[in-house]
Amino acid sequence: LSKAIKLAQETSISKFNGAIEVHLVVKESGLKGEVQFPHATGKQTKIAIANDALLKKITKGKIDFDVLLATPAIMPKLTKYAKILGPRGLMPNPKAGTITEKPEELAKKMASKTQFKTEAKAPLIHLVIGKVDSKANDLEANLKASIEAVGVNKIKKAVITSTMGPGIKVDLASV
């Protein structure tokens, strides 16, 4: 595992600080969940809480968030924006757990977690576990956390790579 991470860092040919990613081939499609990384990955999820000021921004076409949280009280006002938010997957709904009475608390919880799910037509999961210049120990801890979150018994193959670099197979027995 540590050799694969070091090799991925050394073989990165990009002139910028690229990401280190793990690509998992899993046994079943439709697998989804969330992972809590012990170290920063370099990618932040922008979480917004629905209010009147944000609704005015959406009307102007400015959407600068990845997740939208809402209270049940503001949902009737949000229905006007369903055609804008819906196709982008940003419309709050109870299934996704984005409608809550205490959106501030949920925002803090969601900021530290990363969602994952398989591709629509293939049993693949792609996760960014850090940056090329991150410490190897941090990347290793993040990789182990992602594998534990998915489940070792559900993974057929794991490949680690940098943004611009070759894919390196990871021996799952070493995890």
C-alpha positions in Angstrom: 0.0 0.0 0.0 2.7 2.5 1.0 4.8 1.5 -2.1 1.8 2.1 -4.4 1.2 5.6 -2.9 4.9 6.6 -3.2 5.0 5.3 -6.8 1.8 7.3 -7.6 3.4 10.5 -6.2 6.7 9.9 -8.0 5.1 9.2 -11.4 2.9 12.2 -11.5 3.9 14.2 -14.6 1.7 17.3 -14.1 3.2 20.7 -13.6 0.5 21.5 -11.0 -0.3 19.9 -7.7 -2.7 17.2 -8.9 -5.0 14.9 -7.0 -4.3 11.3 -5.9 -7.4 9.2 -6.7 -8.5 5.7 -5.9 -10.7 3.8 -8.4 -12.5 0.8 -7.0 -14.1 -2.0 -9.0 -16.8 -3.3 -6.8 -18.9 -6.5 -7.0 -22.3 -4.8 -7.3 -23.7 -1.7 -9.0 -25.8 0.8 -7.0 -23.5 0.8 -4.0 -23.4 4.2 -2.2 -22.5 5.7 1.1 -20.1 8.2 2.7 -16.6 8.1 4.0 -15.0 10.2 6.8 -11.4 10.9 5.9 -9.0 11.3 8.8 -6.9 13.8 6.8 -7.8 16.7 4.4 -8.2 15.7 0.8 -7.8 19.1 -0.7 -11.4 19.2 -2.0 -14.0 21.0 0.0 -17.7 20.5 -0.4 -19.6 23.8 -0.6 -22.7 23.6 1.5 -25.5 26.2 1.3 -28.5 26.7 3.5 -31.7 27.8 1.8 -32.8 31.4 2.8 -34.3 34.4 1.0 -30.9 35.8 0.0 -29.9 32.5 -1.6 -33.2 32.3 -3.5 -32.4 35.7 -5.0 -29.0 34.5 -6.1 -30.5 31.4 -7.7 -33.0 33.6 -9.6 -30.0 35.5 -11.0 -28.5 32.2 -12.1 -25.7 32.1 -9.5 -25.3 28.6 -8.1 -22.0 28.4 -6.2 -22.6 25.3 -3.9 -22.5 21.5 -4.1 -25.2 20.7 -1.6 -28.3 22.6 -0.6 -29.9 22.1 2.8 -33.3 23.4 3.7 -35.8 23.5 6.5 -39.4 22.1 6.0 -40.7 25.7 6.4 -38.8 27.1 3.3 -39.6 24.1 1.0 -42.8 25.8 -0.4 -40.6 28.8 -1.5 -38.1 26.4 -3.1 -40.6 24.6 -5.3 -40.3 27.5 -7.8 -36.7 26.7 -8.3 -37.1 22.9 -8.8 -36.6 23.2 -12.6 -33.2 24.9 -12.0 -32.0 22.8 -9.0 -33.6 19.4 -9.9 -31.5 18.6 -13.1 -28.3 19.5 -11.2 -29.2 17.2 -8.3 -29.3 20.1 -5.9 -33.0 20.1 -4.9 -33.3 19.2 -1.2 -35.3 16.1 -0.5 -35.9 13.8 2.5 -34.4 10.8 0.7 -31.0 12.5 0.4 -31.3 13.8 4.0 -31.0 17.4 3.0 -34.2 18.6 4.6 -33.8 19.1 8.4 -35.0 21.3 11.2 -31.4 22.1 12.2 -29.5 22.7 8.9 -26.5 24.4 10.6 -25.7 21.2 12.6 -26.2 19.0 9.5 -23.9 21.3 7.5 -21.1 20.8 10.0 -21.5 17.0 9.8 -21.6 16.9 6.0 -18.6 19.2 5.6 -16.3 16.5 7.0 -17.7 13.6 5.0 -17.4 12.6 1.4 -20.3 10.9 -0.5 -19.5 8.0 -2.9 -21.6 6.0 -5.3 -21.0 3.6 -8.2 -21.2 4.8 -11.8 -24.6 4.7 -13.4 -23.8 1.8 -15.8 -20.7 0.2 -14.2 -19.7 -1.0 -10.7 -17.0 1.6 -10.3 -16.3 4.1 -7.5 -13.9 7.0 -7.9 -12.6 8.9 -4.9 -10.0 11.7 -4.4 -8.0 10.8 -1.3 -5.5 13.7 -1.3 -3.0 15.8 -3.3 0.3 14.7 -4.8 2.2 16.8 -2.3 0.3 15.3 0.7 2.2 13.2 3.2 2.3 9.5 2.2 1.0 8.5 5.7 -2.0 10.8 5.3 -2.8 9.3 1.9 -2.5 5.8 3.2 -4.8 6.6 6.1 -7.4 8.1 3.7 -7.1 5.1 1.3 -7.7 2.7 4.2 -10.7 4.8 5.4 -12.2 4.7 1.9 -11.7 1.0 1.5 -13.3 0.4 5.0 -16.2 2.6 4.1 -17.0 0.6 0.9 -16.1 -2.7 2.5 -13.1 -4.9 1.6 -15.3 -7.9 0.8 -17.3 -5.8 -1.8 -14.1 -4.7 -3.7 -12.8 -6.7 -6.6 -9.9 -4.4 -7.6 -8.3 -1.1 -6.4 -6.2 1.2 -8.6 -4.5 4.3 -7.3 -3.4 7.1 -9.6 -2.4 10.8 -9.8 -4.3 13.3 -12.0 -1.7 12.8 -14.8 0.0 9.6 -14.2 -0.3 5.8 -14.6 -2.7 3.6 -12.7 -1.1 1.5 -10.0 -2.8 -1.7 -8.8 -3.2 -2.0 -5.0 -2.9 -5.4 -3.3 -6.0 -5.5 -1.2 -4.5 -8.2 1.0 -2.1 -5.5 2.4 -5.0 -3.4 3.6 
